[in-house]
Amino acid sequence: MPDTMLLIQMAVMLLAIGAFAGVLAGLLGVGGGIVLVPAFFYAFQTLGYGGPQLMQMCLATSLATIIVTSLRSVHAHNKKGAVDWTILRSWAPGIVIGAIIGMLLVAQLRTVTLQAIFGGLALIVGLYMGFGRSEWRLGQVMPTGLARAALSPAVGFLSVLMGIGGGSFGVPLMSLYNTPIHRAVATAAGFGVLIAVPSVIGFLFVQIDPSGRPPFTLGAVNLVAFALVIAMTLVTAPLGAKMAHAMDPRPLRRVFAVFLVLVALNMLRKALF
C-alpha cells in the first residue's frame, strides 16, 4: 500500500499543476500538455521517481488528460459552429496513423532521448509563439493530396513525441494556410482527440518497471495525476478564459513563450549534459 504522506504530497503537487495548466489553456489558448509534461517530470522526480521510463509516463499521462479536455473543447466549439468538420475528417486518418507511430517510437525510447526530443520541439514552439506573425502564409487553402498525406501524420507523430494535443502544431499549420484563428483553434481541439485516443490505448499496454513508477499507474498512465489534473483544469480553464476576455493576452503570450523556451533549454541541458 502506498505511503499516505507520499500520496498527500503527490496530490498537492498535481492539483497545483492542474490549476496552472487550466488557467494557461483558458487564457492563452495553448494546450495544457506543453505545461503538463515538464511539470509531471519535475513532480515525479521530486517525489523520488525516475529512471529510463519516466518521460514515457509523463507523455502518456499528459495525453490521457487531453482526451477529456479536447472532447470538452470540441463540444463547446461545435455548439458555436466553429469546428471545420471537412478539415477534421480529411486529416483524421493521417493524424491517427502518425499518433500510433509516435506511440510505438516513444515506447522504445528512454527518458534522456525523449527529454532531448521534447526540448527541441518545445524550443521551436516557443520561438514561434514569441516571433510568429498572424499574417504569415504558406497557402490560401489547406493542402490536399500528397502534401496532406505528409503533413497529417507529422502532426500526430510530433504531438505524441511531446505528449500534447493538436493545438501547438495544428493551430499554426492551419493559420499558415489561411484558416481563421477561431476556426483553427476549434478544429485543432478535434486533432487532440485523434492524437490522444489511439496513443493512450497503446500506452496502457506499455510495461513500466514497478520500482520507477508512482502509485496507481496503469501501463504508462498515472491514474492519480490524470484524475487530479482533469478535476483542476475543468475548474480553472473557465477562469483563464474570463481573464482572456478582460485583458490583452498578447503580452502574456510572449511571457509564456519565454517561459517555454527556458523550460525547453533546461530539458535539453538535462538530456545532453
Protein Blocks (a to p, Z undefined) as FASTA:
>chain_A
ZZfklmmmmmmmmmmmmmmmmmmmmmnopafklmmmmmmmmmmmmnopacjklmmmmmmm
mmmmmmmmmmmmmmmmmmnopacfklmmmmmmmmmmmmmmmmmmmmmpcfklmmmmmmmm
mmmmmmmmmmmcfkbcfbfbdcehjllmmmmmmmmmmmmmnopafklmmmmmmmmnopaf
klmmmmmmmmmmmmmmmmmmmmmmpccdfklccehiehjbcfklmmmmmmmmmmmmmmmm
mmmmmpcfklmmmmmmmmmmmmmmmmmmmmmZZ
